[in-house]
Amino acid sequence: MPIHLRAEPGDYAPAVLCPGDPRRAQYIAENFFDPGARLVNEERGMLGFTGTCEGKPISVQTTGMGAPSAGIIFEELAMLGAKRLVRVGTCGALQSHLRMADTIIAVSASADDRTPIRYAGMEGFAPTATFSLVEVAARLSRAVSDRVFVGPIVTSGLFYDPDPNTFGLWRRLGHLGVEMEASMMYTVATMKGMQALAMMTVSDVIDPDAGNVERISDEDLKKGVDQMLRIACQVAVS
Protein backbone atom coordinates (compact mmCIF):
# COMPACT_ATOMS: atom_id res chain seq x y z
CA MET A 1 0.00 0.00 0.00
CA PRO A 2 1.09 3.62 -0.50
CA ILE A 3 3.04 5.32 2.27
CA HIS A 4 2.76 8.94 1.06
CA LEU A 5 -0.92 8.89 0.13
CA ARG A 6 -2.59 7.67 3.32
CA ALA A 7 -5.75 6.45 1.62
CA GLU A 8 -7.58 3.26 0.81
CA PRO A 9 -8.72 1.85 -2.54
CA GLY A 10 -11.90 3.70 -3.45
CA ASP A 11 -10.85 6.96 -1.79
CA TYR A 12 -9.71 8.34 -5.16
CA ALA A 13 -11.83 8.58 -8.28
CA PRO A 14 -10.52 7.02 -11.52
CA ALA A 15 -9.87 10.54 -12.87
CA VAL A 16 -7.39 12.71 -10.92
CA LEU A 17 -6.33 16.31 -11.49
CA CYS A 18 -2.68 16.83 -10.51
CA PRO A 19 -1.52 20.34 -9.51
CA GLY A 20 1.83 20.89 -7.87
CA ASP A 21 0.63 23.28 -5.15
CA PRO A 22 -1.49 21.97 -2.23
CA ARG A 23 -3.29 25.32 -2.05
CA ARG A 24 -4.34 24.90 -5.67
CA ALA A 25 -5.63 21.40 -4.92
CA GLN A 26 -7.86 22.83 -2.20
CA TYR A 27 -8.88 25.72 -4.48
CA ILE A 28 -9.94 23.27 -7.18
CA ALA A 29 -11.94 21.13 -4.77
CA GLU A 30 -13.73 24.17 -3.34
CA ASN A 31 -14.38 26.04 -6.59
CA PHE A 32 -14.59 23.52 -9.45
CA PHE A 33 -16.01 20.38 -7.83
CA ASP A 34 -19.64 19.99 -6.85
CA PRO A 35 -20.31 20.83 -3.16
CA GLY A 36 -19.28 18.14 -0.68
CA ALA A 37 -15.75 17.17 -1.76
CA ARG A 38 -13.89 15.36 1.03
CA LEU A 39 -10.25 15.40 2.09
CA VAL A 40 -8.65 12.01 1.40
CA ASN A 41 -4.98 12.78 2.03
CA GLU A 42 -2.95 15.33 3.96
CA GLU A 43 0.28 13.40 4.54
CA ARG A 44 3.30 15.75 4.34
CA GLY A 45 0.92 18.53 3.31
CA MET A 46 0.23 16.81 -0.02
CA LEU A 47 -3.48 17.54 0.00
CA GLY A 48 -5.89 15.31 -1.93
CA PHE A 49 -9.66 15.63 -2.31
CA THR A 50 -12.37 13.50 -3.90
CA GLY A 51 -15.77 14.66 -5.06
CA THR A 52 -17.76 15.05 -8.25
CA CYS A 53 -17.78 17.41 -11.22
CA GLU A 54 -21.17 17.72 -12.90
CA GLY A 55 -22.13 14.59 -10.98
CA LYS A 56 -19.16 12.51 -12.19
CA PRO A 57 -16.47 11.21 -9.79
CA ILE A 58 -13.21 13.16 -9.78
CA SER A 59 -10.23 13.70 -7.46
CA VAL A 60 -7.46 16.26 -7.16
CA GLN A 61 -4.05 15.40 -5.70
CA THR A 62 -1.06 17.60 -5.00
CA THR A 63 2.18 16.33 -6.60
CA GLY A 64 4.76 18.75 -5.23
CA MET A 65 7.51 20.22 -7.41
CA GLY A 66 9.76 18.23 -9.71
CA ALA A 67 9.78 14.76 -11.25
CA PRO A 68 11.03 12.81 -8.17
CA SER A 69 8.24 14.12 -5.92
CA ALA A 70 5.57 13.87 -8.61
CA GLY A 71 6.69 10.37 -9.58
CA ILE A 72 5.95 9.08 -6.08
CA ILE A 73 2.44 10.52 -6.24
CA PHE A 74 1.70 9.17 -9.73
CA GLU A 75 2.95 5.72 -8.72
CA GLU A 76 0.82 5.67 -5.57
CA LEU A 77 -2.25 6.96 -7.41
CA ALA A 78 -1.88 3.96 -9.70
CA MET A 79 -1.77 1.70 -6.62
CA LEU A 80 -5.02 3.29 -5.46
CA GLY A 81 -6.84 2.68 -8.74
CA ALA A 82 -6.42 5.92 -10.69
CA LYS A 83 -6.91 5.46 -14.44
CA ARG A 84 -6.61 9.00 -15.82
CA LEU A 85 -4.18 11.74 -14.74
CA VAL A 86 -4.54 15.36 -15.86
CA ARG A 87 -1.75 17.70 -14.81
CA VAL A 88 -2.98 21.24 -14.22
CA GLY A 89 -0.21 23.74 -13.69
CA THR A 90 1.82 26.62 -15.05
CA CYS A 91 4.79 26.83 -17.39
CA GLY A 92 7.32 29.20 -18.84
CA ALA A 93 6.70 30.00 -22.52
CA LEU A 94 9.65 29.55 -24.86
CA GLN A 95 8.28 30.70 -28.23
CA SER A 96 7.88 34.33 -29.30
CA HIS A 97 4.23 33.98 -30.35
CA LEU A 98 3.13 32.94 -26.86
CA ARG A 99 1.69 35.37 -24.33
CA MET A 100 0.85 35.47 -20.64
CA ALA A 101 -2.17 33.34 -19.62
CA ASP A 102 -2.14 31.30 -22.86
CA THR A 103 -3.14 27.67 -22.53
CA ILE A 104 -0.60 25.03 -23.58
CA ILE A 105 -1.64 21.42 -24.15
CA ALA A 106 1.38 19.10 -24.17
CA VAL A 107 1.43 16.39 -26.84
CA SER A 108 4.84 15.32 -25.58
CA ALA A 109 7.20 16.23 -22.75
CA SER A 110 10.92 15.93 -23.45
CA ALA A 111 12.76 14.65 -20.38
CA ASP A 112 15.58 17.06 -19.61
CA ASP A 113 15.29 15.76 -16.04
CA ARG A 114 16.87 12.29 -15.88
CA THR A 115 14.27 10.84 -13.51
CA PRO A 116 11.72 9.78 -16.19
CA ILE A 117 14.48 8.20 -18.30
CA ARG A 118 15.81 6.29 -15.29
CA TYR A 119 12.28 5.11 -14.51
CA ALA A 120 11.59 4.03 -18.10
CA GLY A 121 14.94 2.26 -18.40
CA MET A 122 15.39 3.43 -22.01
CA GLU A 123 17.63 6.30 -23.05
CA GLY A 124 15.60 7.32 -26.08
CA PHE A 125 12.15 7.04 -24.51
CA ALA A 126 9.79 9.80 -25.71
CA PRO A 127 7.09 10.53 -23.08
CA THR A 128 3.78 11.42 -24.75
CA ALA A 129 0.20 12.24 -23.80
CA THR A 130 -2.86 10.13 -24.49
CA PHE A 131 -3.87 11.55 -27.86
CA SER A 132 -7.63 11.20 -27.35
CA LEU A 133 -7.32 13.48 -24.31
CA VAL A 134 -5.27 15.97 -26.34
CA GLU A 135 -8.07 16.08 -28.92
CA VAL A 136 -10.80 16.65 -26.33
CA ALA A 137 -8.79 19.30 -24.46
CA ALA A 138 -7.95 21.19 -27.66
CA ARG A 139 -11.56 21.16 -28.86
CA LEU A 140 -13.02 22.34 -25.55
CA SER A 141 -10.30 24.95 -24.99
CA ARG A 142 -10.60 26.45 -28.48
CA ALA A 143 -14.36 26.77 -28.04
CA VAL A 144 -13.72 29.45 -25.39
CA SER A 145 -10.37 30.97 -26.41
CA ASP A 146 -8.16 31.59 -29.45
CA ARG A 147 -5.04 31.53 -27.22
CA VAL A 148 -4.64 27.74 -27.06
CA PHE A 149 -1.50 26.00 -28.33
CA VAL A 150 -0.84 22.30 -28.77
CA GLY A 151 2.66 20.87 -29.09
CA PRO A 152 5.78 19.63 -27.28
CA ILE A 153 7.06 20.91 -23.97
CA VAL A 154 10.16 20.13 -21.94
CA THR A 155 10.34 18.93 -18.33
CA SER A 156 13.34 20.33 -16.45
CA GLY A 157 14.81 19.28 -13.13
CA LEU A 158 16.12 22.80 -12.46
CA PHE A 159 13.98 25.84 -11.77
CA TYR A 160 17.05 28.09 -11.52
CA ASP A 161 19.20 26.83 -14.40
CA PRO A 162 22.74 28.27 -14.29
CA ASP A 163 23.33 27.52 -18.00
CA PRO A 164 22.32 30.60 -20.05
CA ASN A 165 22.10 28.54 -23.26
CA THR A 166 19.49 26.01 -22.10
CA PHE A 167 16.35 28.03 -22.91
CA GLY A 168 17.63 28.82 -26.40
CA LEU A 169 18.28 25.15 -27.12
CA TRP A 170 14.79 24.12 -26.04
CA ARG A 171 13.30 26.94 -28.10
CA ARG A 172 15.23 25.95 -31.25
CA LEU A 173 13.96 22.38 -30.86
CA GLY A 174 10.37 23.63 -31.02
CA HIS A 175 9.29 23.29 -27.40
CA LEU A 176 6.40 25.56 -26.48
CA GLY A 177 7.15 25.73 -22.78
CA VAL A 178 9.09 24.39 -19.82
CA GLU A 179 7.78 22.93 -16.54
CA MET A 180 8.85 20.26 -14.04
CA GLU A 181 6.44 17.28 -13.84
CA ALA A 182 4.72 16.32 -17.12
CA SER A 183 7.43 14.03 -18.49
CA MET A 184 7.34 11.96 -15.30
CA MET A 185 3.55 11.76 -15.42
CA TYR A 186 3.56 10.57 -19.04
CA THR A 187 6.22 7.98 -18.25
CA VAL A 188 4.53 6.52 -15.18
CA ALA A 189 1.16 6.53 -16.96
CA THR A 190 2.60 4.63 -19.91
CA MET A 191 4.16 1.98 -17.70
CA LYS A 192 1.05 1.64 -15.52
CA GLY A 193 -1.49 1.58 -18.36
CA MET A 194 -3.08 4.91 -17.40
CA GLN A 195 -4.19 7.82 -19.56
CA ALA A 196 -2.42 11.16 -19.08
CA LEU A 197 -2.54 14.76 -20.23
CA ALA A 198 -0.76 17.94 -19.14
CA MET A 199 -2.49 21.31 -19.48
CA MET A 200 -0.72 24.49 -18.41
CA THR A 201 -1.23 28.22 -18.18
CA VAL A 202 1.68 30.44 -19.25
CA SER A 203 2.92 32.24 -16.14
CA ASP A 204 6.28 33.39 -17.51
CA VAL A 205 7.49 34.40 -20.96
CA ILE A 206 11.14 33.58 -21.50
CA ASP A 207 13.20 35.37 -24.13
CA PRO A 208 16.34 33.21 -24.55
CA ASP A 209 17.93 35.70 -26.96
CA ALA A 210 17.63 38.69 -24.64
CA GLY A 211 18.01 36.68 -21.46
CA ASN A 212 14.79 38.11 -20.03
CA VAL A 213 12.02 36.44 -18.04
CA GLU A 214 8.72 38.30 -17.76
CA ARG A 215 6.29 37.16 -15.06
CA ILE A 216 2.50 37.38 -15.08
CA SER A 217 0.45 39.40 -12.59
CA ASP A 218 -1.51 37.50 -9.95
CA GLU A 219 -4.81 38.78 -11.40
CA ASP A 220 -4.06 37.69 -14.97
CA LEU A 221 -2.69 34.37 -13.76
CA LYS A 222 -5.91 33.63 -11.88
CA LYS A 223 -8.02 34.34 -14.97
CA GLY A 224 -5.89 32.09 -17.14
CA VAL A 225 -5.68 29.28 -14.60
CA ASP A 226 -9.43 29.35 -13.91
CA GLN A 227 -10.21 29.03 -17.61
CA MET A 228 -7.78 26.12 -17.93
CA LEU A 229 -9.17 24.41 -14.82
CA ARG A 230 -12.76 24.54 -16.09
CA ILE A 231 -11.68 22.70 -19.24
CA ALA A 232 -9.43 20.27 -17.37
CA CYS A 233 -12.33 19.15 -15.15
CA GLN A 234 -14.41 18.45 -18.25
CA VAL A 235 -11.55 16.53 -19.87
CA ALA A 236 -10.93 14.47 -16.74
CA VAL A 237 -14.52 13.23 -16.50
CA SER A 238 -15.16 12.96 -20.27
Secondary structure per residue as TSV (DSSP state, phi and psi in degrees):
chain	resnum	aa	ss	phi	psi
A	1	M	-	360.0	155.9
A	2	P	-	-61.5	151.6
A	3	I	S	-115.0	-9.9
A	4	H	S	-106.6	-26.1
A	5	L	S	-105.3	101.4
A	6	R	-	-84.1	74.4
A	7	A	-	-139.4	170.3
A	8	E	-	-113.7	157.0
A	9	P	T	-53.4	132.7
A	10	G	T	100.3	-17.1
A	11	D	S	-71.9	-29.2
A	12	Y	S	-104.9	143.5
A	13	A	-	-74.0	163.1
A	14	P	S	-62.1	-29.4
A	15	A	E	-103.8	127.3
A	16	V	E	-131.0	123.8
A	17	L	E	-80.6	142.1
A	18	C	E	-129.8	86.5
A	19	P	-	-86.4	160.5
A	20	G	S	-79.7	-36.0
A	21	D	-	-90.6	126.7
A	22	P	H	-60.5	-32.0
A	23	R	H	-66.1	-34.3
A	24	R	H	-71.6	-33.9
A	25	A	H	-60.4	-45.3
A	26	Q	H	-66.2	-39.8
A	27	Y	H	-60.6	-42.4
A	28	I	H	-63.9	-46.9
A	29	A	H	-61.4	-36.5
A	30	E	H	-83.3	-24.9
A	31	N	H	-116.2	-16.9
A	32	F	T	-121.9	-15.8
A	33	F	S	-89.5	159.0
A	34	D	-	-62.1	156.6
A	35	P	T	-57.3	142.9
A	36	G	T	105.7	9.6
A	37	A	-	-60.7	143.8
A	38	R	E	-117.0	147.9
A	39	L	E	-73.5	126.6
A	40	V	E	-116.5	-11.9
A	41	N	E	-154.7	139.5
A	42	E	-	-141.3	13.2
A	43	E	G	-58.2	129.9
A	44	R	G	56.0	23.6
A	45	G	G	75.4	8.5
A	46	M	-	-86.3	80.0
A	47	L	-	-66.6	138.5
A	48	G	E	-135.8	140.9
A	49	F	E	-134.0	149.0
A	50	T	E	-128.8	137.5
A	51	G	E	-161.6	-143.4
A	52	T	E	-135.8	156.5
A	53	C	E	-129.2	116.3
A	54	E	T	53.8	38.0
A	55	G	T	83.3	-1.9
A	56	K	E	-104.5	139.0
A	57	P	E	-60.7	138.4
A	58	I	E	-157.2	149.2
A	59	S	E	-126.3	164.0
A	60	V	E	-135.0	134.3
A	61	Q	E	-137.9	125.1
A	62	T	-	-61.7	140.4
A	63	T	-	-110.2	-15.8
A	64	G	-	78.4	-173.8
A	65	M	S	-104.5	132.8
A	66	G	S	94.8	156.6
A	67	A	H	-62.2	-41.7
A	68	P	H	-60.6	-46.4
A	69	S	H	-64.8	-49.4
A	70	A	H	-62.6	-36.7
A	71	G	H	-60.3	-38.1
A	72	I	H	-61.2	-45.4
A	73	I	H	-65.2	-45.6
A	74	F	H	-61.7	-41.8
A	75	E	H	-61.6	-45.1
A	76	E	H	-74.4	-29.7
A	77	L	H	-62.7	-38.3
A	78	A	H	-62.1	-41.7
A	79	M	H	-59.4	-32.3
A	80	L	T	-92.9	7.9
A	81	G	T	98.6	8.1
A	82	A	-	-65.0	141.9
A	83	K	-	-119.8	-19.6
A	84	R	E	-141.0	124.4
A	85	L	E	-114.0	130.2
A	86	V	E	-126.1	107.3
A	87	R	E	-73.5	132.0
A	88	V	E	-126.1	110.8
A	89	G	E	-156.6	-158.4
A	90	T	E	-122.9	164.8
A	91	C	E	-151.6	163.3
A	92	G	E	-92.2	130.6
A	93	A	E	-82.2	138.2
A	94	L	-	-108.8	-17.7
A	95	Q	S	-102.1	148.0
A	96	S	T	-68.4	-21.4
A	97	H	T	-84.3	-5.1
A	98	L	-	-88.6	148.0
A	99	R	-	-129.2	167.9
A	100	M	T	-57.5	139.9
A	101	A	T	73.2	5.9
A	102	D	-	-63.2	154.8
A	103	T	E	-99.6	131.2
A	104	I	E	-116.1	129.7
A	105	I	E	-112.2	119.3
A	106	A	E	-91.2	109.9
A	107	V	E	-68.9	-38.9
A	108	S	E	-142.7	163.2
A	109	A	E	-138.3	97.5
A	110	S	E	-59.3	138.2
A	111	A	E	-95.9	88.1
A	112	D	-	-76.3	-30.4
A	113	D	S	-71.8	136.5
A	114	R	S	-77.0	-14.9
A	115	T	H	-59.1	-47.7
A	116	P	H	-61.4	-37.2
A	117	I	H	-67.5	-41.9
A	118	R	H	-61.3	-41.2
A	119	Y	H	-66.7	-42.8
A	120	A	H	-71.5	-30.0
A	121	G	T	74.4	22.6
A	122	M	-	-142.7	120.0
A	123	E	T	-57.7	-41.2
A	124	G	T	-94.4	16.3
A	125	F	-	-62.6	134.9
A	126	A	-	-112.8	99.0
A	127	P	-	-68.3	125.8
A	128	T	B	-131.3	159.9
A	129	A	-	-78.5	169.1
A	130	T	-	-79.4	116.6
A	131	F	H	-64.5	-33.0
A	132	S	H	-61.9	-34.2
A	133	L	H	-72.0	-36.1
A	134	V	H	-58.8	-45.7
A	135	E	H	-61.1	-46.5
A	136	V	H	-64.5	-45.5
A	137	A	H	-62.8	-41.8
A	138	A	H	-65.3	-43.2
A	139	R	H	-64.0	-47.3
A	140	L	H	-67.8	-39.5
A	141	S	H	-67.4	-41.4
A	142	R	H	-74.1	-14.2
A	143	A	T	-73.2	-18.7
A	144	V	T	-119.7	-7.3
A	145	S	-	-156.4	146.8
A	146	D	S	-98.2	8.2
A	147	R	-	-109.3	58.2
A	148	V	E	-125.1	129.7
A	149	F	E	-131.4	133.5
A	150	V	E	-116.5	129.4
A	151	G	E	170.5	-165.4
A	152	P	E	-81.3	149.9
A	153	I	E	-126.9	177.8
A	154	V	E	-128.2	138.0
A	155	T	E	-101.7	119.8
A	156	S	-	-107.0	150.5
A	157	G	S	-93.2	-2.4
A	158	L	-	-123.0	123.3
A	159	F	S	-80.3	-42.1
A	160	Y	S	-104.3	89.0
A	161	D	-	-84.1	122.7
A	162	P	-	-77.1	-11.3
A	163	D	-	-86.7	114.5
A	164	P	T	-71.3	-11.4
A	165	N	T	-93.5	-10.2
A	166	T	H	-62.8	-48.4
A	167	F	H	-60.1	-40.5
A	168	G	H	-64.0	-38.0
A	169	L	H	-63.9	-48.7
A	170	W	H	-60.4	-40.4
A	171	R	H	-63.4	-45.5
A	172	R	H	-63.2	-28.0
A	173	L	T	-85.5	7.0
A	174	G	T	88.2	7.7
A	175	H	-	-70.0	136.5
A	176	L	-	-77.3	-37.5
A	177	G	E	-156.0	174.3
A	178	V	E	-130.4	136.6
A	179	E	E	-148.0	-162.7
A	180	M	S	-130.6	2.4
A	181	E	S	-132.4	-23.7
A	182	A	H	-61.0	-41.0
A	183	S	H	-60.8	-39.0
A	184	M	H	-67.4	-40.7
A	185	M	H	-62.3	-46.3
A	186	Y	H	-62.8	-36.3
A	187	T	H	-70.0	-49.6
A	188	V	H	-61.7	-42.7
A	189	A	H	-61.2	-41.8
A	190	T	H	-60.8	-46.4
A	191	M	H	-73.8	-22.1
A	192	K	H	-102.6	2.8
A	193	G	T	71.7	29.3
A	194	M	-	-102.8	160.9
A	195	Q	E	-89.0	152.0
A	196	A	E	-153.7	145.7
A	197	L	E	-151.5	141.1
A	198	A	E	-114.7	124.7
A	199	M	E	-120.0	135.8
A	200	M	E	-139.0	150.9
A	201	T	E	-101.9	135.0
A	202	V	E	-71.1	117.8
A	203	S	E	-110.0	-12.6
A	204	D	E	-143.4	143.0
A	205	V	E	-115.1	118.9
A	206	I	E	-102.8	127.0
A	207	D	E	-108.2	94.1
A	208	P	T	-61.2	-31.0
A	209	D	T	-71.4	-39.8
A	210	A	T	-91.7	-13.8
A	211	G	T	75.2	23.4
A	212	N	E	-103.6	149.2
A	213	V	E	-129.0	116.6
A	214	E	E	-100.4	134.7
A	215	R	E	-111.5	146.5
A	216	I	-	-77.5	153.4
A	217	S	-	-74.8	156.5
A	218	D	H	-60.2	-39.2
A	219	E	H	-65.1	-46.7
A	220	D	H	-68.7	-34.7
A	221	L	H	-63.1	-43.9
A	222	K	H	-60.9	-42.0
A	223	K	H	-61.9	-45.7
A	224	G	H	-66.8	-42.5
A	225	V	H	-66.2	-43.0
A	226	D	H	-60.6	-42.3
A	227	Q	H	-61.7	-44.9
A	228	M	H	-63.5	-40.4
A	229	L	H	-66.4	-37.9
A	230	R	H	-59.8	-41.9
A	231	I	H	-70.2	-42.6
A	232	A	H	-60.1	-39.6
A	233	C	H	-61.2	-42.3
A	234	Q	H	-63.8	-42.7
A	235	V	H	-63.2	-43.1
A	236	A	H	-61.1	-37.7
A	237	V	H	-100.5	7.0
A	238	S	-	-69.5	360.0
